[in-house]
Amino acid sequence: MADTVKSVAVQDIRFPTSLESDGSDAMNKAPDYSCPYVTITTESGLQGFGISFTVGRGNDIVCKAIELLSHLVVGRDINAILKDFASFWRSLTSEDQIRWLGPEKGVMHMAVAGIANAVWDLWARKENKPLWKLLVDMEPDQLVSTIDFRYITDALTKEEALDILKSMQTGKAKREQELAASGFPAYTTSCAWLGYSDEKIERLCKEAMAEGFTRFKMKVGSDLEDDKRRAKILRQTMGPDNLLMVDANQKWEVPEAIDWMKQLAQYKITWIEEPTSPDDVLGHAAISKALQPLGIGVATGEQCQNRVMFKQFLASGAMQFCQIDSCRLGGVSENLAVILMAKKFGVPVCPHGGGVGLCEYIQHLSVFDYISVSGSLDNRMTEYTAHLHEHFVSPAEMKNGCYVLPQTPGYSIEMKSSSLASYVWPTGQVWQKLIQDGVYKLN
Amino acid sequence: MADTVKSVAVQDIRFPTSLESDGSDAMNKAPDYSCPYVTITTESGLQGFGISFTVGRGNDIVCKAIELLSHLVVGRDINAILKDFASFWRSLTSEDQIRWLGPEKGVMHMAVAGIANAVWDLWARKENKPLWKLLVDMEPDQLVSTIDFRYITDALTKEEALDILKSMQTGKAKREQELAASGFPAYTTSCAWLGYSDEKIERLCKEAMAEGFTRFKMKVGSDLEDDKRRAKILRQTMGPDNLLMVDANQKWEVPEAIDWMKQLAQYKITWIEEPTSPDDVLGHAAISKALQPLGIGVATGEQCQNRVMFKQFLASGAMQFCQIDSCRLGGVSENLAVILMAKKFGVPVCPHGGGVGLCEYIQHLSVFDYISVSGSLDNRMTEYTAHLHEHFVSPAEMKNGCYVLPQTPGYSIEMKSSSLASYVWPTGQVWQKLIQDGVYKLN
């Protein structure tokens, strides 16, 4: 029976995180974690919630882009959408005039993510399952039918994707039980933002270890001597066996990245994340090759614009850790495409978390990856940061440094109505006070 | 003496070109050529005009993005901006919150182009020269100082760029005289859009030959037998020695592109343009390799998002013709970076024209390229389409299939005030009538 989409509403939600220097790194000095918050409602009353993610100014541009796309959703039958999700998704990415603004990248693709994620949330709620469970329980045929394979068939055909999923059917129930018992391994980025003092880094690292974390990420790239000092503090605090990753947030030129990392290798670095431009596949391949003898892998992906770029990174040995992003790629189904390509090329998926809502999202993707695709926890870990979880109805939960398997139906992104009211830009109470006090101004 | 930027104004200008099926191709069925039209004004009364380019819906999103960026321009001294243009440009592309929305791609980069192009127009008017002449007369040091080399130094350093420019100083005056006498060679895309009948194609091809054109481009990719029939008509009409290029506008998968072009090779094709995703460097490299024995080159660039992507295309043999775009790259200086990289890698630059205003822009870039960088016309030709030139104060002019050297000061993009009034969306008279008549509706 048809159930028409009645409305696609979007709110501009922002948090004044720059006041705390949470999230500061070599390229993002003062982010205000923000999201366009999408609510899709059908005639029968079904709802789905979705976000995209930005770091402040320009969040309204993504909201506008979502409004521009909404005419492609409103008035359609939600059951027809779910029956052929790949075609629905392509109608969003390939509208014949709007496509010029991308294609499939930047603002417009983030807008697609906001809408697509809301449809997936609705789908999971409709089936009364958390999103990961919806995906895990889908027949391989149906799962693959949600993916648009355009531009990736030279690396992964629909048939190869099916074969991967079918070959992993055995053992799914056991892997689900394992994760239900122990959770999915995480690492924390909350100890070592660039704006933090040495004392704060040491204290936060100790606290995180007490909570069960064994994997830590540090921001680098502004000053080499400073990076060495902070890496030394972290390595001494965490001991020799725990994992240390570093993140340059695209600060370097290709040769500079290689030179800089040679200087940090002594601290036993698992990966260097975003050493240079996120668009530079061949540059990352050169860095990977140069750092391989030092045991340092290259990680990237949080600003990798779409599956076509991931295809090239994976196929050319330009990434040793694949960091999918739930809001920069066009939502769940494009992430599924990348997860399947990563499996084919033998690269572990370690999703990008942090910001607002990203941890809530990626836990579902990692759990699906383990149960249905990779079947391995080797070199797999999902980012965790401690910020802003209090605004969600069903926030991500950690136990012993692992994500606890989400149980609530949906994609875990519904926000509390009190948070929406307080943080909607620029009329929410929190923003009105900050503007009145002269701390912020209307752009 | 300081001369402060007083205002950055933007207008949403759209033309109902879809009513004529001008510009129809395999991916863009019905474009309405459009542009955000930027006017920069200083306290002393200097003005500069700039556009970005879209194909209709979403033009307002780019306008909004220009408004978002305008706070980085208003209040600054225009003379300080011109003295260190590269730093000014980076302040637009790397604003620490806004950068997340790209970086340097799609909507936000098109917005940067609109602003940067307006500043370059102002600069040329201030010097009372057409833009190409401003560039040609600049000392190599100054020219190079306008370019942001971030993320391309592994392919081209500032010093290498300087060496290229210095080595080409000899003969500049002679090359300028040559172009003043004969113009810059063009090819036409106006004969063979997908929506045109066979009779119309033949008639337009004959008319273009009578005007002096010897190079023609045809749209392909929807139906192989149809493409063969149309290529045959064109090849028969133009004769065996004139050049025929074809353009698939990203329609194909990588293996599909190779198979399809093998079928068209009999019509003696100079290049296949945009065979697949504009993001797929390695895919284009595979297609280039497969088609090389057939004498078919790969051309791409009109949707190549920035200099980092061009760097990879050029360095990896993925493009044999480099199609810079004046509005998708972030304006003149990023185009200079690509022109210089193309020189280093020995790839001819054949800019993307058409739409609205693109021909007005690219003539300047091609002329500069020949006089100051490449010094060669081999395999160089600049796209020309016949649409919408009547709206410009100093439109591009053709003579014997060549662009006539522009003489008016500036970057040739100022529009007639009557055109602005008629075509501003949605309040212009033309749009009001189309909306009243039910031909168009407000989104």
Contacts between the chains, C-beta under 8 A, distances in Angstrom:
chain1	res1	chain2	res2	distance
A	27	B	94	7.7
A	27	B	96	7.1
A	27	B	99	7.0
A	28	B	96	5.6
A	28	B	97	7.6
A	28	B	99	7.6
A	28	B	100	7.2
A	29	B	96	4.9
A	30	B	96	6.4
A	30	B	97	7.5
A	31	B	96	7.6
A	31	B	97	6.3
A	31	B	100	7.7
A	32	B	97	6.8
A	54	B	97	7.7
A	54	B	100	5.5
A	54	B	101	6.4
A	55	B	97	5.1
A	55	B	100	4.5
A	56	B	97	3.9
A	57	B	68	6.7
A	57	B	95	7.3
A	57	B	97	4.2
A	57	B	98	5.2
A	58	B	65	7.6
A	58	B	68	5.8
A	58	B	97	6.7
A	58	B	98	4.8
A	58	B	100	7.3
A	58	B	101	4.7
A	58	B	108	7.4
A	60	B	64	7.5
A	60	B	68	7.8
A	61	B	61	6.6
A	61	B	64	5.6
A	61	B	65	5.6
A	61	B	68	6.2
A	61	B	101	6.5
A	61	B	107	6.9
A	61	B	108	7.8
A	62	B	101	7.1
A	64	B	60	7.5
A	64	B	61	5.6
A	64	B	64	5.7
A	65	B	58	7.6
A	65	B	61	5.6
A	65	B	107	7.4
A	68	B	57	6.7
A	68	B	58	5.8
A	68	B	60	7.8
A	68	B	61	6.2
A	68	B	443	7.1
A	71	B	443	6.3
A	94	B	27	7.7
A	95	B	57	7.2
A	96	B	27	7.1
A	96	B	28	5.7
A	96	B	29	4.9
A	96	B	30	6.4
A	96	B	31	7.6
A	96	B	55	8.0
A	97	B	28	7.6
A	97	B	30	7.5
A	97	B	31	6.4
A	97	B	32	6.8
A	97	B	54	7.7
A	97	B	55	5.1
A	97	B	56	3.9
A	97	B	57	4.2
A	97	B	58	6.7
A	98	B	57	5.3
A	98	B	58	4.9
A	99	B	27	7.0
A	99	B	28	7.6
A	100	B	28	7.2
A	100	B	31	7.6
A	100	B	54	5.5
A	100	B	55	4.6
A	100	B	58	7.4
A	100	B	303	7.9
A	101	B	54	6.4
A	101	B	58	4.7
A	101	B	61	6.5
A	101	B	62	7.1
A	101	B	106	6.1
A	101	B	107	5.3
A	101	B	110	7.3
A	102	B	106	5.3
A	103	B	250	7.5
A	103	B	277	7.8
A	103	B	278	7.2
A	103	B	303	6.7
A	104	B	279	7.7
A	105	B	105	5.2
A	105	B	106	4.8
A	105	B	279	7.4
A	105	B	305	6.7
A	106	B	101	6.1
A	106	B	102	5.3
A	106	B	105	4.8
A	106	B	106	3.0
A	106	B	107	5.7
A	106	B	108	6.2
A	106	B	109	7.6
A	107	B	61	6.9
A	107	B	65	7.4
A	107	B	101	5.3
A	107	B	106	5.7
A	107	B	107	4.0
A	107	B	108	6.4
A	108	B	58	7.4
A	108	B	61	7.8
A	108	B	106	6.2
A	108	B	107	6.4
A	109	B	106	7.6
A	110	B	101	7.3
A	150	B	253	7.5
A	150	B	277	7.9
A	151	B	253	6.7
A	151	B	276	6.3
A	151	B	277	4.2
A	151	B	279	7.8
A	151	B	280	6.3
A	151	B	283	7.6
A	153	B	253	4.9
A	153	B	254	7.7
A	153	B	255	7.4
A	154	B	253	6.4
A	154	B	254	4.1
A	154	B	255	6.0
A	154	B	283	6.4
A	154	B	286	7.3
A	250	B	103	7.5
A	253	B	150	7.5
A	253	B	151	6.7
A	253	B	153	4.9
A	253	B	154	6.5
A	254	B	153	7.7
A	254	B	154	4.2
A	255	B	153	7.4
A	255	B	154	6.0
A	276	B	151	6.3
A	277	B	103	7.8
A	277	B	150	7.9
A	277	B	151	4.2
A	277	B	308	4.7
A	278	B	103	7.2
A	279	B	104	7.7
A	279	B	105	7.3
A	279	B	151	7.8
A	279	B	305	7.2
A	279	B	306	6.7
A	279	B	308	4.4
A	279	B	309	5.7
A	280	B	151	6.3
A	280	B	308	5.3
A	280	B	311	7.6
A	280	B	312	6.8
A	281	B	281	6.2
A	281	B	282	7.2
A	281	B	312	6.3
A	282	B	281	7.2
A	282	B	312	4.9
A	282	B	315	6.7
A	282	B	316	6.3
A	283	B	151	7.6
A	283	B	154	6.4
A	283	B	312	7.9
A	286	B	154	7.3
A	303	B	100	7.9
A	303	B	103	6.6
A	305	B	105	6.7
A	305	B	279	7.2
A	306	B	279	6.7
A	308	B	277	4.7
A	308	B	279	4.3
A	308	B	280	5.3
A	308	B	283	8.0
A	309	B	279	5.7
A	311	B	280	7.5
A	312	B	280	6.8
A	312	B	281	6.3
A	312	B	282	4.9
A	312	B	283	7.9
A	315	B	282	6.7
A	316	B	282	6.3
A	443	B	68	7.1
A	443	B	71	6.3
